[in-house]
């Protein structure tokens, strides 16, 4: 008789796109935690209202993302992109800050998490932003803040069409890293 091995439990960070923004796709975090726990996820924690979930699960990241999407659709009726990273991947992203050593405000540095590899991207001439695409993330420094940026009105993001994308500022990425490590 053979003993089946259980899949190892991994800590994941699930990043939801477009929830609780401008009164659309309302997703109360306490209800989301309860729904995910009821679906079999362990140690479900959330950070702020913008759709950051740290949880433990067995299985691959793609399966975790699909399960989280299914819970949100079934319980709340919303179809939202969900990008998932392991605790180790989030730590690596936080440590890979291409702007490190420049003493930048972490609220002005964003990391866009992609569902696939980042294509080559170039900030259009005349834009003050700086961008670095690496692996499945795109880092952008917004010197005047994201709200004052006009980068969104350029073709900068066009090569990402077809990918699920959700962005977090560096302060949030660091907080999620710490939560996932705890």
Buried (B, 14 or more C-beta within 10 A) or exposed (E): EEEEEEEEEBBBBBBBBBBBEEEEBEBBBEEBBEBBBEBEBEEBBBBEEBBBBBBBBBBBBEEBBBBBBEBBEEBBEBEBBBBBBBBEBBBBBBEBBBBEEEEBEBEBBBBBBBBEEBEEBEBEEEBEBBBBBEEBBBBBBBEEEBEEBEBEEBEBBEBBEEBBBBBBBBEBBBBBBBBBEE
